[in-house]
Amino acid sequence: MIEPHAPAPPGSPPSWGGPRGPEAPARLPVRPAIGRFLVLAGVFVCAACGLVYELELVALASYLIGDSVTQASVVLSVMVFAMGIGSLAAKRLRGLAAAGFGALEAALALVGGSSAMLLYAVFAWTGDWGGLWADGPRVLLVAFSLAIGVLIGAEVPLLMELIQRVRRQDPGGAVADLFAADYVGALVGGLAFPFVLLPFLGQLTGALLTGTVNAVVGAALVLGLFRRDLTRRARWLLLTANAVVLALLATATVLADDFERAARQAVYGQDVRVAVRTDVQEVVLTGDTDGRPLRLFLDGRLRVRDSDERRYHEALVHPAMNGPHARVLILGGGDGLAAREVLRHPGVRRVDVVEADPGLARLARHDPGLSTLNEHAYGDARVRVLTGDAFHRLRSTPSASYDVVISDLPDPGITASTKLYSQEFYGLLRRVLAPDGRLAVHAGPLAVRPRAFWTVDATLRAAGLPTVTYHVGARDPGSASRPDRAAARPGAPRGWGFLLAARTAPTPRLDPAAPRPRTLTPGSLARGTRDAARTRIPGLPPSTLVHPRY
C-alpha cells in the first residue's frame, strides 16, 4: 500500500489538485504499466489534435487572407515561440500536474475547436476590413497562434510529471517515451487533416470535432486515471468545465451549417446560388436570375463579374490571336470565357483548356448562368478540357504544339500560382510555342501590384520571350480583385495588366479578319500599351522556382 504523503508545509502553494508533492507517486486505479500506456495514449491523441489546430489555422488563413507561405510562416513561428513560453510557465504547475493538465486540455479544446469559426466570423462580418478592423483576420490569427501555442507547450512539463508519477524512470527514457508518442500523434493528425477532416467535414466542423476529442480524452485521462490525486472540489470543477466546453462545441457543431450559410451571405451577398467545395477550391456563383449580375468567386476571391468580364477576356485573348491561331492552348480559364473569345476567330481548329479544377469546368459546362455567359463554349467539338497541373502537363507536351497560348491564371501574388509565373515555366511555354506563336499572360492588377507585374515581364524576357505590356481599365474597381485588398498607388491605372510575348518582339494589334470585339478597339489597346509602359520598374530580377520573387 502506498503511504499517505505528508501534509504540505506552511507557505506552500494551494493544492486544489490534492496535497501531493511533485515527487509523490500517483494513486492509480490500474497497474502502473497500464497507467503508463494510458498516459502515452493521451499524449498521442492530444498531439494529433494540436497539429490539426495548427494546420487548420494555416489553411483557413491562406484561404481568407492569401499568400500561403506567409500565413504558414506566421502561424508556425508564432506557435513554436508560444510553446516555449507555455513550457516555462507550466513549471510552476508541476505540483498540480493532474489538475493543471485537465484544466489545460479543456481550455485548449475550447480555443482550438472554436478558432476556425471565430476567424471566419471576423473575416465575414468586418466588410472590406476597413477602419478598426483593417487587420482583423491577421490580428486574430496571431492571437490564436499564441494562445494555442502556449497551451500546447504547457502540456509537456505536466505530461512528463504525470509519466514520472505513474512509474519513475530515468529522465532520458521518460523524455524519449513522451516525445515518441507526441511525434507519432502529430503524424496521424497531420495526415488526418487533409485526407479525412477537410474533405469529409470541412474546416469548421473538423476543428469543432477535434476540440471535442481533445476535451474528452483530457478529461478521461485526468478524472479516470488520476482522480485519487484530486480533491473532491477539483474533480467537480474539472467535470463542470469540460461539460461546459463540450456543450459549447456541440452547440457550435449543430449550428455550423447555419453559421456557414450566414457567413457566406455576409461575404458574397444575399443571392448565393451555387456554393460547392471541389477537390481544389471553394466555388461560389451568385446572381444571374431576375436581372441580378452573375459573379464567380474562387476561394473567396472575385474572378468573374458579368458586367466587366468581357473587357478582361477580350483584352487577354484578341491581341494574341493576330496571326496563325489554328491550335490554341488555354491555361486556367475553367470558366470557359477565354475559350468563348478564342472561338470567335475563324480558322481555329483545336482549343485545349488545361484546368486544375475539374469541378469548375463541369460547372461551366452545365450551370445555366455560367454556360450562357461562356456561350456554351464547352459544347464545341473543337474544345478539349484537360484537367491537372499545367506545369506537369507542359513537360510532356511536344515542341511547337501550339500557335497561341493564353495564360488565364490567378495573380502571381497568390502562392499556389507562383510556379506558373516562373522562368522555368515560361521556358516550357517557349518550347511548346510554334516559331511564330504568341503568348498572352494575365499578370495581375497593375495598380495594386506593379512590382509583381514587372517581375513577370522580367521573367518572360529571361526565358527568351520578348514582351510588350498593356493595360485595360475595369468599369468597376471591384472587378480587379486581389487577395490582400492592398491599396492602389495614386495615379496608377486601375484594372488588369497583360503581357504579349513571342520569340521575336510582338506588336499588340487586333486581327482584322476576326469579328470586332465589343469593348476592345485598336485605339484603346494603343492607349493601354502607353499607360502600362509609364509604370515600368526597371532592373527587376526574374522569378524562378527556387527563388520566387512575387
KARASUL-V357792 format. One record per residue. N is the residue number from 1. RES is the residue in one letter. PHI is phi in degrees with one decimal (NA if undefined). BURIAL is 1 if it has 16 or more other C-alpha atoms within 10 Angstrom, else 0. D_LAST is the distance of its C-alpha to the last C-alpha in whole Angstrom. Layout:
BEGIN
n:res:phi:burial:d_last
N:RES:PHI:BURIAL:D_LAST
N:RES:PHI:BURIAL:D_LAST
END
This chain:
BEGIN
n:res:phi:burial:d_last
1:M:NA:0:68
2:I:-78.3:0:65
3:E:-69.7:0:67
4:P:-60.6:0:66
5:H:-77.2:0:63
6:A:-64.1:0:65
7:P:-60.2:0:64
8:A:-67.3:0:61
9:P:-68.7:0:63
10:P:-58.6:0:63
11:G:89.4:0:60
12:S:-74.7:0:57
13:P:-65.4:0:55
14:P:-61.6:0:56
15:S:-123.1:1:55
16:W:-68.8:1:55
17:G:-90.6:1:54
18:G:114.9:1:57
19:P:-83.5:1:59
20:R:-123.0:1:58
21:G:-74.4:1:56
22:P:-65.5:1:53
23:E:-94.2:0:55
24:A:-75.3:1:58
25:P:-69.8:1:57
26:A:-74.5:1:56
27:R:-93.5:1:59
28:L:-95.6:1:58
29:P:-82.3:0:59
30:V:-131.2:0:58
31:R:-65.9:0:59
32:P:-56.1:1:56
33:A:-63.6:0:55
34:I:-69.0:0:54
35:G:-60.4:1:53
36:R:-63.9:1:51
37:F:-62.2:0:49
38:L:-66.1:1:49
39:V:-63.2:1:47
40:L:-66.0:1:44
41:A:-64.8:1:44
42:G:-63.8:1:43
43:V:-59.0:1:40
44:F:-57.7:1:39
45:V:-67.4:1:39
46:C:-64.0:1:37
47:A:-66.2:1:35
48:A:-61.8:1:34
49:C:-63.3:1:34
50:G:-60.7:1:32
51:L:-70.1:1:29
52:V:-61.1:1:29
53:Y:-59.0:1:28
54:E:-62.1:1:25
55:L:-65.7:1:24
56:E:-64.1:1:25
57:L:-64.5:1:23
58:V:-63.2:1:20
59:A:-64.8:1:20
60:L:-69.0:1:21
61:A:-65.6:1:19
62:S:-64.3:1:16
63:Y:-70.9:1:18
64:L:-81.1:1:19
65:I:-103.0:1:16
66:G:96.3:1:13
67:D:58.3:1:10
68:S:-63.4:1:12
69:V:-65.0:0:11
70:T:-63.4:0:12
71:Q:-64.9:1:15
72:A:-63.1:1:16
73:S:-64.2:0:16
74:V:-62.9:1:18
75:V:-61.8:1:20
76:L:-69.6:1:21
77:S:-68.2:0:21
78:V:-64.3:1:23
79:M:-67.7:1:26
80:V:-64.4:1:26
81:F:-58.9:0:27
82:A:-65.8:1:29
83:M:-62.4:1:31
84:G:-64.7:0:32
85:I:-62.3:1:34
86:G:-63.9:1:35
87:S:-63.5:1:37
88:L:-64.9:0:39
89:A:-66.2:0:40
90:A:-73.7:1:41
91:K:-58.5:0:44
92:R:-74.3:0:46
93:L:-100.7:1:46
94:R:-61.5:1:48
95:G:-71.1:1:51
96:L:-120.3:1:50
97:A:-58.2:1:48
98:A:-66.1:1:49
99:A:-65.0:1:49
100:G:-63.5:1:46
101:F:-66.3:1:44
102:G:-61.3:1:45
103:A:-66.0:1:44
104:L:-62.0:1:41
105:E:-68.6:1:40
106:A:-63.4:1:42
107:A:-65.6:1:39
108:L:-65.0:1:36
109:A:-62.3:1:37
110:L:-70.2:1:37
111:V:-67.4:1:34
112:G:-67.3:1:32
113:G:-66.3:1:34
114:S:-92.7:1:33
115:S:-61.9:1:29
116:A:-63.6:1:28
117:M:-66.1:1:30
118:L:-69.0:1:30
119:L:-64.4:1:26
120:Y:-66.9:1:26
121:A:-63.4:1:29
122:V:-62.1:1:27
123:F:-62.0:1:24
124:A:-74.5:1:27
125:W:-108.5:1:29
126:T:-115.4:1:27
127:G:59.5:0:27
128:D:-91.5:0:23
129:W:63.5:1:23
130:G:-89.0:0:25
131:G:60.1:0:27
132:L:-59.3:0:28
133:W:-98.9:1:26
134:A:-55.2:0:23
135:D:-118.9:0:21
136:G:-53.4:1:24
137:P:-60.8:1:22
138:R:-68.8:1:20
139:V:-62.5:0:23
140:L:-66.3:1:25
141:L:-61.0:1:23
142:V:-65.8:1:23
143:A:-62.2:1:27
144:F:-66.0:1:27
145:S:-61.1:1:26
146:L:-64.5:1:28
147:A:-63.9:1:31
148:I:-66.2:1:30
149:G:-62.6:1:30
150:V:-61.0:1:33
151:L:-68.7:1:35
152:I:-66.2:1:34
153:G:-63.3:1:34
154:A:-70.3:1:38
155:E:-64.3:1:39
156:V:-62.2:1:39
157:P:-61.4:1:42
158:L:-69.7:1:44
159:L:-65.5:1:44
160:M:-61.4:1:45
161:E:-64.4:1:48
162:L:-65.7:1:49
163:I:-62.2:1:48
164:Q:-69.2:1:51
165:R:-71.8:1:53
166:V:-70.2:1:53
167:R:-155.6:0:54
168:R:-68.7:0:54
169:Q:-142.9:0:52
170:D:-64.5:0:51
171:P:-56.8:0:48
172:G:-62.2:0:46
173:G:-66.1:0:47
174:A:-65.3:1:46
175:V:-62.6:0:43
176:A:-61.8:0:42
177:D:-62.8:1:44
178:L:-62.7:1:41
179:F:-75.0:1:38
180:A:-62.4:0:39
181:A:-63.8:1:40
182:D:-64.4:1:36
183:Y:-71.1:1:34
184:V:-66.1:1:36
185:G:-61.7:1:36
186:A:-62.7:1:32
187:L:-61.2:0:32
188:V:-64.2:1:34
189:G:-62.4:1:32
190:G:-64.4:1:28
191:L:-81.2:0:30
192:A:-66.7:1:31
193:F:-62.6:1:28
194:P:-78.3:1:26
195:F:-99.9:0:30
196:V:-125.2:0:32
197:L:-65.0:1:31
198:L:-65.9:1:28
199:P:-72.0:0:30
200:F:-97.5:0:33
201:L:-115.5:0:33
202:G:84.9:0:30
203:Q:-69.1:1:28
204:L:-70.3:1:30
205:T:-64.9:1:34
206:G:-61.6:1:32
207:A:-66.9:1:31
208:L:-65.0:1:35
209:L:-66.1:1:37
210:T:-62.0:1:35
211:G:-61.9:1:36
212:T:-62.7:1:40
213:V:-61.0:1:40
214:N:-58.8:1:39
215:A:-66.0:1:42
216:V:-63.7:1:44
217:V:-67.6:1:44
218:G:-61.2:1:44
219:A:-67.6:1:47
220:A:-64.1:1:49
221:L:-65.4:1:48
222:V:-75.8:1:49
223:L:-76.4:1:52
224:G:-91.2:0:53
225:L:-93.8:1:53
226:F:-114.1:1:54
227:R:-63.5:1:55
228:R:-72.8:1:58
229:D:-86.4:1:56
230:L:-107.2:1:56
231:T:-71.5:1:58
232:R:-60.4:0:59
233:R:-63.7:0:57
234:A:-63.6:1:54
235:R:-61.6:1:54
236:W:-68.1:0:55
237:L:-63.8:0:52
238:L:-65.6:1:50
239:L:-62.1:1:51
240:T:-65.6:0:51
241:A:-60.9:1:47
242:N:-69.3:1:46
243:A:-63.3:1:48
244:V:-64.3:0:46
245:V:-61.4:1:43
246:L:-64.2:1:44
247:A:-65.3:0:45
248:L:-65.3:1:42
249:L:-66.3:1:40
250:A:-64.3:1:42
251:T:-62.2:0:42
252:A:-62.9:1:39
253:T:-64.6:1:39
254:V:-62.3:0:41
255:L:-90.0:0:39
256:A:-60.2:1:36
257:D:-65.5:0:36
258:D:-64.1:0:38
259:F:-61.4:1:35
260:E:-64.4:1:32
261:R:-64.0:0:34
262:A:-64.4:1:34
263:A:-65.1:1:31
264:R:-63.7:1:29
265:Q:-66.9:1:32
266:A:-65.5:1:30
267:V:-80.5:1:27
268:Y:-103.1:1:28
269:G:100.6:0:31
270:Q:-84.6:0:35
271:D:-107.9:0:34
272:V:-67.3:1:32
273:R:-106.0:0:34
274:V:-133.0:0:32
275:A:-142.7:0:30
276:V:-132.4:0:29
277:R:-106.7:0:27
278:T:-82.4:0:27
279:D:-70.0:0:26
280:V:-111.9:0:22
281:Q:-163.0:1:22
282:E:-91.0:1:24
283:V:-115.8:1:25
284:V:-128.2:1:27
285:L:-116.0:1:29
286:T:-123.4:1:31
287:G:75.6:1:33
288:D:78.0:1:35
289:T:-125.4:0:38
290:D:55.7:0:41
291:G:79.2:0:39
292:R:-81.5:0:36
293:P:-67.7:0:32
294:L:-82.8:1:30
295:R:-134.9:1:27
296:L:-115.6:1:25
297:F:-115.0:1:22
298:L:-119.8:1:20
299:D:51.4:1:20
300:G:80.5:1:20
301:R:-109.6:1:18
302:L:-67.9:1:20
303:R:-112.5:1:20
304:V:-138.1:1:23
305:R:-127.6:1:26
306:D:-62.1:1:29
307:S:-73.3:0:29
308:D:-127.3:1:26
309:E:-63.4:1:25
310:R:-66.1:1:27
311:R:-61.4:1:25
312:Y:-67.8:1:22
313:H:-72.7:1:23
314:E:-66.0:1:26
315:A:-68.1:1:23
316:L:-69.6:1:21
317:V:-94.1:1:24
318:H:-64.4:1:27
319:P:-60.7:1:26
320:A:-73.8:1:25
321:M:-86.9:1:28
322:N:-82.3:1:30
323:G:142.3:1:32
324:P:-57.7:1:32
325:H:-150.6:1:31
326:A:-69.0:1:33
327:R:-117.4:1:31
328:V:-124.8:1:28
329:L:-115.7:1:25
330:I:-113.9:1:23
331:L:-98.8:1:19
332:G:80.6:1:19
333:G:63.8:1:22
334:G:-63.7:1:24
335:D:-73.4:1:25
336:G:81.2:1:27
337:L:-78.2:1:26
338:A:-67.0:1:25
339:A:-61.6:1:28
340:R:-56.8:1:30
341:E:-69.4:1:29
342:V:-61.8:1:29
343:L:-69.4:1:33
344:R:-69.7:0:34
345:H:-88.3:1:34
346:P:-67.8:0:37
347:G:94.0:0:37
348:V:-75.3:1:34
349:R:-106.0:0:36
350:R:-150.6:1:33
351:V:-129.1:1:30
352:D:-102.2:1:28
353:V:-108.8:1:25
354:V:-98.5:1:23
355:E:-122.8:1:22
356:A:-71.5:1:21
357:D:-113.4:1:23
358:P:-64.1:1:27
359:G:-63.4:1:28
360:L:-66.4:1:26
361:A:-63.8:1:28
362:R:-63.6:0:31
363:L:-63.3:1:31
364:A:-65.6:1:30
365:R:-80.0:1:33
366:H:-109.7:0:35
367:D:-69.3:0:34
368:P:-59.1:0:37
369:G:-69.0:1:34
370:L:-71.0:1:31
371:S:-68.7:1:33
372:T:-66.9:0:35
373:L:-65.3:1:32
374:N:-87.5:1:31
375:E:55.9:1:35
376:H:54.5:1:35
377:A:-60.3:1:33
378:Y:-75.1:1:33
379:G:-84.6:0:37
380:D:-78.8:0:37
381:A:-65.3:0:38
382:R:-78.9:0:35
383:V:-94.5:1:32
384:R:-126.9:0:31
385:V:-96.8:1:29
386:L:-116.3:1:27
387:T:-94.4:1:26
388:G:136.4:0:23
389:D:-78.2:0:20
390:A:-63.0:1:19
391:F:-61.0:1:18
392:H:-66.2:0:21
393:R:-68.0:0:23
394:L:-65.2:1:22
395:R:-64.5:0:23
396:S:-104.7:0:27
397:T:-88.1:0:27
398:P:-61.4:0:29
399:S:-65.3:1:28
400:A:54.8:0:29
401:S:-83.5:1:29
402:Y:-132.8:1:28
403:D:-84.7:1:28
404:V:-138.5:1:25
405:V:-123.0:1:22
406:I:-111.6:1:21
407:S:-99.5:1:17
408:D:-105.8:1:17
409:L:-110.5:1:14
410:P:-58.7:1:13
411:D:-53.8:1:10
412:P:-63.7:1:6
413:G:-70.7:1:5
414:I:-86.0:1:8
415:T:-57.0:1:8
416:A:-62.2:0:11
417:S:-95.6:0:10
418:T:-59.1:1:7
419:K:-67.9:1:10
420:L:-84.6:1:11
421:Y:-123.3:1:9
422:S:-96.3:1:10
423:Q:-62.7:1:12
424:E:-64.0:1:15
425:F:-66.6:1:15
426:Y:-69.4:1:15
427:G:-64.6:1:18
428:L:-64.9:1:20
429:L:-64.7:1:20
430:R:-61.1:1:21
431:R:-68.7:1:24
432:V:-83.1:1:25
433:L:-77.1:1:25
434:A:-64.8:1:29
435:P:-53.6:0:29
436:D:-105.5:0:29
437:G:-79.1:1:27
438:R:-129.1:1:24
439:L:-125.9:1:20
440:A:-111.3:1:19
441:V:-127.3:1:15
442:H:-82.7:1:14
443:A:-118.6:1:11
444:G:93.4:1:11
445:P:-72.4:1:13
446:L:-64.2:1:13
447:A:-70.4:1:15
448:V:-94.8:1:13
449:R:-125.4:1:9
450:P:-63.1:1:11
451:R:-66.6:1:8
452:A:-63.8:1:5
453:F:-58.7:1:9
454:W:-75.8:1:10
455:T:-69.7:1:7
456:V:-60.0:1:9
457:D:-59.8:1:12
458:A:-63.4:1:12
459:T:-70.6:1:11
460:L:-61.9:1:14
461:R:-65.5:1:16
462:A:-65.8:1:16
463:A:-84.6:1:17
464:G:85.8:1:20
465:L:-124.6:1:19
466:P:-57.8:1:20
467:T:-130.8:1:19
468:V:-134.1:1:20
469:T:-104.3:1:18
470:Y:-153.5:1:20
471:H:-137.7:1:19
472:V:-128.7:1:22
473:G:-75.2:1:22
474:A:-93.5:1:23
475:R:-65.8:0:26
476:D:-115.5:0:25
477:P:-55.2:0:22
478:G:-67.0:0:22
479:S:-69.3:1:21
480:A:-82.7:1:18
481:S:-68.0:1:17
482:R:-152.7:1:14
483:P:-75.2:1:13
484:D:-114.0:0:13
485:R:53.8:0:16
486:A:-68.6:0:14
487:A:-81.9:0:17
488:A:-75.8:0:17
489:R:-70.2:0:17
490:P:-57.1:0:21
491:G:82.6:0:22
492:A:-77.4:0:19
493:P:-68.3:1:20
494:R:-92.9:1:20
495:G:134.5:1:19
496:W:-117.9:1:17
497:G:-108.5:1:15
498:F:-132.0:1:16
499:L:-130.5:1:16
500:L:-109.6:1:19
501:A:-129.3:1:20
502:A:-160.6:1:23
503:R:-67.3:1:24
504:T:-119.0:0:26
505:A:-54.4:0:25
506:P:-85.4:1:25
507:T:-123.8:0:27
508:P:-74.5:1:26
509:R:-136.7:1:29
510:L:-96.3:1:31
511:D:-70.6:1:33
512:P:-67.9:0:36
513:A:-87.0:0:38
514:A:-93.2:0:36
515:P:-57.0:0:37
516:R:-68.3:0:35
517:P:-62.0:1:32
518:R:-79.9:0:33
519:T:-117.9:0:30
520:L:-98.0:1:29
521:T:-126.1:0:31
522:P:-55.7:0:31
523:G:-66.7:0:31
524:S:-68.0:1:28
525:L:-66.7:1:26
526:A:-65.2:0:27
527:R:-64.5:0:27
528:G:-63.1:1:23
529:T:-66.9:1:23
530:R:-67.3:0:24
531:D:-61.7:1:22
532:A:-66.7:1:19
533:A:-62.2:0:20
534:R:-69.5:0:21
535:T:-95.1:1:17
536:R:-54.2:0:16
537:I:-113.9:0:14
538:P:-78.3:0:15
539:G:78.5:0:15
540:L:-80.2:0:11
541:P:-79.3:0:11
542:P:-73.5:1:10
543:S:-96.7:1:7
544:T:-124.9:1:10
545:L:-61.7:0:11
546:V:-89.8:0:12
547:H:-139.1:0:9
548:P:-68.3:1:6
549:R:-122.7:1:4
550:Y:-93.9:1:0
END
